[in-house]
Amino acid sequence: MENKSHAFLAGVFTIGLAILVMFAIFWFSSDHAVRVPYDLITRSTVNGLGPQADVKYRGLDVGKVVSIRFDPAVPGQIIVRISVNQDTPITSTTYATLGFQGVTGIGYVQLDDTTAQEGGGAPSPRLQTSAKSVARIAMRAGFFEELEKRGDSLLTQLETIMGSLNDMFQADNRRDLMDAIRSVHKTADDYSRLASAIDPAVRQLPQVADNLNATLASTRRLTQELASPSGTVMRTVDRVGRDLQGAADSVQSAAGGVTQDTLPQVNGLARDARQTMRSIDRAASQFNDSPRSVLFGGPAATPGPGEPGFQAP
């Protein structure tokens, strides 16, 4: 009997321990957060999204997807029931999009808020919901859905671009392109040679700058000398002015002496020269009238009244 009682106690202990372990596993694996339901309304596809998919608010896990079903009141509309934490700041401006995790293609619900994105203005009021009256949130098209919608136009544009590239790389265009590349290469070589040619001049630029600075300093000193009344230049100019004034006075004095002394003598000399010329003229006339008077003398002068030999006419 004693062995049977020990075996019974061991069995009861084992069963109790198993039950306790199972209860602990269930307790720690279950989510005890208080959650509230919301309905996401969309007319787009929800590929990759299923029950128990994650619900994130701006990247943070806040809940799970409960169910996905069609709206019986609106044909083609899908209702995604989600359950999120009660403290999630869902407002009237909150919207949902469909996201995908990495390369696995597993979808999840991404919640965001227009007011939070704009970063201004007063926050919108909380969106009230309950199990009896579930609030609805609009579900916008995601990136991949927009890409799918615009796929035809993107393919058309890509085809146009490929056609343009094919036309651009025709034989004639390739030849022109190669000519342009060679021209660019030649221009680069010319630029290199030009850079090598002007390199000595560039090396002399510091010396030229120093000479220019020295010239500017000399010009500045000259300007200061010209602006200063007591400077060397102004003193030299004053001295030259005084010398010129003295020379002008000397010239004026010499002109006065010439006017008072020299000119009268020149005038007398001119009168004597005129008298001499008249005498020479009379002698030349007398010689022309009587050339022999040079050898025998001139004729005697006719006696005048009162002189011996005077005869009245």
C-alpha positions as semicolon CSV with decimal commas, in nm:
position;residue;x (nm);y (nm);z (nm)
1;M;0,000;0,000;0,000
2;E;0,281;0,235;0,085
3;N;0,442;0,194;-0,259
4;K;0,107;0,258;-0,427
5;S;0,060;0,583;-0,229
6;H;0,406;0,707;-0,327
7;A;0,336;0,632;-0,692
8;F;0,002;0,813;-0,672
9;L;0,163;1,122;-0,518
10;A;0,438;1,117;-0,781
11;G;0,179;1,097;-1,056
12;V;-0,026;1,381;-0,909
13;F;0,288;1,593;-0,876
14;T;0,390;1,525;-1,236
15;I;0,043;1,608;-1,366
16;G;0,031;1,928;-1,159
17;L;0,378;2,031;-1,278
18;A;0,278;1,973;-1,642
19;I;-0,038;2,176;-1,595
20;L;0,163;2,456;-1,430
21;V;0,418;2,458;-1,715
22;M;0,142;2,467;-1,978
23;F;-0,031;2,751;-1,793
24;A;0,297;2,945;-1,773
25;I;0,362;2,893;-2,145
26;F;0,010;3,004;-2,229
27;W;0,039;3,307;-2,000
28;F;0,370;3,430;-2,134
29;S;0,284;3,360;-2,498
30;S;-0,052;3,535;-2,490
31;D;-0,090;3,909;-2,538
32;H;-0,243;4,078;-2,236
33;A;-0,256;4,430;-2,386
34;V;-0,594;4,600;-2,397
35;R;-0,688;4,643;-2,761
36;V;-0,971;4,808;-2,948
37;P;-1,108;4,725;-3,296
38;Y;-1,096;4,939;-3,610
39;D;-1,214;4,867;-3,964
40;L;-0,992;4,956;-4,259
41;I;-1,193;5,034;-4,573
42;T;-1,033;4,983;-4,916
43;R;-1,124;4,902;-5,275
44;S;-0,769;4,803;-5,364
45;T;-0,611;4,460;-5,354
46;V;-0,467;4,329;-5,028
47;N;-0,218;4,075;-5,166
48;G;0,008;3,928;-4,899
49;L;-0,213;4,043;-4,609
50;G;-0,375;3,782;-4,388
51;P;-0,511;3,732;-4,035
52;Q;-0,260;3,782;-3,755
53;A;-0,055;4,013;-3,979
54;D;0,123;4,294;-3,797
55;V;-0,025;4,639;-3,756
56;K;0,231;4,918;-3,714
57;Y;0,189;5,284;-3,629
58;R;0,476;5,477;-3,789
59;G;0,701;5,169;-3,757
60;L;0,594;5,056;-3,408
61;D;0,400;4,733;-3,354
62;V;0,061;4,826;-3,212
63;G;-0,167;4,534;-3,303
64;K;-0,275;4,253;-3,533
65;V;-0,511;4,192;-3,822
66;V;-0,821;4,008;-3,699
67;S;-1,009;3,933;-4,022
68;I;-1,043;4,026;-4,387
69;R;-1,384;4,017;-4,558
70;F;-1,592;4,183;-4,826
71;D;-1,830;4,463;-4,734
72;P;-2,182;4,323;-4,783
73;A;-2,323;4,675;-4,824
74;V;-2,077;4,797;-5,094
75;P;-1,980;4,554;-5,371
76;G;-1,606;4,536;-5,433
77;Q;-1,516;4,704;-5,103
78;I;-1,299;4,516;-4,852
79;I;-1,313;4,550;-4,474
80;V;-0,997;4,467;-4,280
81;R;-1,069;4,435;-3,908
82;I;-0,767;4,522;-3,696
83;S;-0,714;4,522;-3,324
84;V;-0,470;4,782;-3,189
85;N;-0,349;4,891;-2,849
86;Q;-0,582;5,121;-2,668
87;D;-0,317;5,387;-2,618
88;T;-0,236;5,414;-2,992
89;P;-0,291;5,780;-3,096
90;I;-0,543;5,713;-3,373
91;T;-0,726;6,031;-3,475
92;S;-0,970;6,140;-3,744
93;T;-0,674;6,215;-3,978
94;T;-0,516;5,872;-3,941
95;Y;-0,494;5,661;-4,255
96;A;-0,361;5,314;-4,341
97;T;-0,142;5,174;-4,620
98;L;-0,031;4,826;-4,715
99;G;0,336;4,750;-4,666
100;F;0,558;4,448;-4,729
101;Q;0,832;4,302;-4,512
102;G;1,162;4,271;-4,696
103;V;1,176;4,017;-4,979
104;T;0,933;3,770;-4,818
105;G;0,628;3,949;-4,956
106;I;0,442;3,921;-4,625
107;G;0,209;4,218;-4,595
108;Y;0,138;4,431;-4,292
109;V;-0,073;4,736;-4,216
110;Q;0,108;5,068;-4,174
111;L;-0,081;5,342;-3,988
112;D;0,017;5,707;-4,017
113;D;-0,130;6,048;-3,946
114;T;-0,154;6,346;-4,181
115;T;-0,117;6,599;-3,899
116;A;0,194;6,426;-3,766
117;Q;0,350;6,431;-4,116
118;E;0,283;6,801;-4,165
119;G;0,425;6,873;-3,820
120;G;0,207;7,175;-3,749
121;G;-0,128;7,276;-3,616
122;A;-0,328;7,141;-3,328
123;P;-0,359;6,760;-3,306
124;S;-0,684;6,608;-3,428
125;P;-0,927;6,455;-3,174
126;R;-0,900;6,086;-3,093
127;L;-1,112;5,855;-3,306
128;Q;-1,354;5,683;-3,071
129;T;-1,434;5,315;-3,131
130;S;-1,586;5,016;-2,952
131;A;-1,685;4,658;-3,017
132;K;-2,046;4,763;-3,084
133;S;-1,962;5,068;-3,299
134;V;-1,634;5,004;-3,480
135;A;-1,476;5,318;-3,626
136;R;-1,359;5,309;-3,986
137;I;-1,025;5,423;-4,125
138;A;-0,955;5,486;-4,493
139;M;-0,689;5,264;-4,645
140;R;-0,483;5,438;-4,913
141;A;-0,296;5,278;-5,200
142;G;0,059;5,177;-5,115
143;F;0,379;5,225;-5,311
144;F;0,362;4,894;-5,495
145;E;-0,002;4,945;-5,581
146;E;0,072;5,288;-5,726
147;L;0,360;5,131;-5,915
148;E;0,128;4,862;-6,048
149;K;-0,128;5,122;-6,158
150;R;0,135;5,321;-6,340
151;G;0,310;5,017;-6,481
152;D;0,161;5,053;-6,830
153;S;0,262;5,416;-6,863
154;L;0,608;5,340;-6,723
155;L;0,652;5,057;-6,972
156;T;0,540;5,283;-7,255
157;Q;0,786;5,552;-7,149
158;L;1,060;5,289;-7,111
159;E;0,987;5,161;-7,461
160;T;1,004;5,517;-7,596
161;I;1,336;5,572;-7,420
162;M;1,478;5,248;-7,557
163;G;1,365;5,346;-7,907
164;S;1,529;5,685;-7,867
165;L;1,849;5,519;-7,748
166;N;1,839;5,280;-8,043
167;D;1,799;5,572;-8,283
168;M;2,074;5,764;-8,108
169;F;2,321;5,478;-8,142
170;Q;2,274;5,425;-8,516
171;A;2,589;5,409;-8,731
172;D;2,584;5,778;-8,828
173;N;2,502;5,888;-8,477
174;R;2,773;5,666;-8,333
175;R;3,020;5,821;-8,577
176;D;2,913;6,171;-8,471
177;L;2,935;6,069;-8,107
178;M;3,287;5,935;-8,155
179;D;3,384;6,255;-8,335
180;A;3,246;6,454;-8,043
181;I;3,441;6,237;-7,798
182;R;3,759;6,287;-8,000
183;S;3,694;6,660;-8,007
184;V;3,653;6,662;-7,630
185;H;3,974;6,462;-7,597
186;K;4,158;6,706;-7,825
187;T;4,019;6,998;-7,628
188;A;4,144;6,837;-7,307
189;D;4,490;6,792;-7,463
190;D;4,491;7,154;-7,580
191;Y;4,391;7,265;-7,236
192;S;4,675;7,059;-7,086
193;R;4,925;7,219;-7,323
194;L;4,783;7,562;-7,247
195;A;4,814;7,493;-6,876
196;S;5,176;7,387;-6,926
197;A;5,244;7,701;-7,133
198;I;5,099;7,941;-6,879
199;D;5,257;7,763;-6,586
200;P;5,571;7,989;-6,592
201;A;5,349;8,295;-6,600
202;V;5,150;8,157;-6,310
203;R;5,470;8,105;-6,113
204;Q;5,565;8,468;-6,178
205;L;5,230;8,595;-6,053
206;P;5,352;8,629;-5,690
207;Q;5,645;8,847;-5,806
208;V;5,413;9,051;-6,028
209;A;5,179;9,094;-5,733
210;D;5,471;9,211;-5,516
211;N;5,580;9,459;-5,784
212;L;5,224;9,582;-5,817
213;N;5,202;9,627;-5,441
214;A;5,530;9,821;-5,445
215;T;5,402;10,038;-5,732
216;L;5,080;10,105;-5,544
217;A;5,278;10,196;-5,233
218;S;5,494;10,436;-5,437
219;T;5,185;10,586;-5,597
220;R;5,030;10,629;-5,256
221;R;5,342;10,807;-5,129
222;L;5,346;11,031;-5,438
223;T;4,980;11,115;-5,384
224;Q;5,053;11,201;-5,024
225;E;5,346;11,420;-5,133
226;L;5,126;11,598;-5,389
227;A;4,850;11,648;-5,134
228;S;5,088;11,785;-4,870
229;P;5,160;12,162;-4,908
230;S;5,493;12,119;-4,731
231;G;5,599;11,817;-4,934
232;T;5,908;11,789;-5,150
233;V;5,714;11,813;-5,477
234;M;5,521;12,122;-5,374
235;R;5,839;12,290;-5,247
236;T;6,009;12,213;-5,579
237;V;5,713;12,352;-5,771
238;D;5,720;12,671;-5,561
239;R;6,094;12,710;-5,620
240;V;6,055;12,659;-5,994
241;G;5,770;12,910;-5,994
242;R;5,984;13,167;-5,822
243;D;6,269;13,102;-6,069
244;L;6,031;13,140;-6,362
245;Q;5,897;13,463;-6,215
246;G;6,255;13,596;-6,185
247;A;6,331;13,494;-6,541
248;A;6,013;13,669;-6,659
249;D;6,116;13,983;-6,471
250;S;6,464;13,970;-6,632
251;V;6,315;13,928;-6,978
252;Q;6,082;14,219;-6,915
253;S;6,374;14,436;-6,796
254;A;6,579;14,340;-7,103
255;A;6,286;14,424;-7,327
256;G;6,260;14,766;-7,163
257;G;6,634;14,830;-7,218
258;V;6,606;14,734;-7,582
259;T;6,309;14,965;-7,626
260;Q;6,477;15,263;-7,457
261;D;6,843;15,232;-7,572
262;T;6,888;15,000;-7,863
263;L;6,592;15,100;-8,076
264;P;6,685;15,475;-8,098
265;Q;7,039;15,382;-8,208
266;V;6,899;15,142;-8,464
267;N;6,672;15,420;-8,591
268;G;6,969;15,665;-8,627
269;L;7,170;15,401;-8,804
270;A;6,882;15,348;-9,042
271;R;6,867;15,727;-9,118
272;D;7,240;15,733;-9,189
273;A;7,203;15,433;-9,412
274;R;6,925;15,608;-9,604
275;Q;7,136;15,925;-9,647
276;T;7,427;15,711;-9,766
277;M;7,203;15,537;-10,014
278;R;7,079;15,873;-10,149
279;S;7,440;15,990;-10,192
280;I;7,523;15,667;-10,374
281;D;7,217;15,716;-10,594
282;R;7,325;16,074;-10,683
283;A;7,675;15,955;-10,761
284;A;7,543;15,674;-10,977
285;S;7,316;15,919;-11,160
286;Q;7,602;16,162;-11,215
287;F;7,821;15,879;-11,347
288;N;7,550;15,775;-11,585
289;D;7,511;16,135;-11,713
290;S;7,885;16,203;-11,748
291;P;8,112;15,899;-11,727
292;R;8,422;16,106;-11,798
293;S;8,375;16,299;-11,482
294;V;8,538;16,002;-11,316
295;L;8,866;16,092;-11,492
296;F;8,840;16,466;-11,545
297;G;8,613;16,562;-11,263
298;G;8,264;16,686;-11,277
299;P;8,155;17,003;-11,449
300;A;8,171;17,326;-11,262
301;A;7,865;17,430;-11,087
302;T;7,657;17,704;-11,247
303;P;7,720;18,037;-11,064
304;G;7,425;18,160;-10,875
305;P;7,298;18,512;-10,828
306;G;7,565;18,743;-10,694
307;E;7,845;18,501;-10,792
308;P;8,102;18,592;-11,058
309;G;7,991;18,483;-11,405
310;F;7,627;18,474;-11,318
311;Q;7,408;18,542;-11,616
312;A;7,045;18,619;-11,577
313;P;6,826;18,408;-11,787
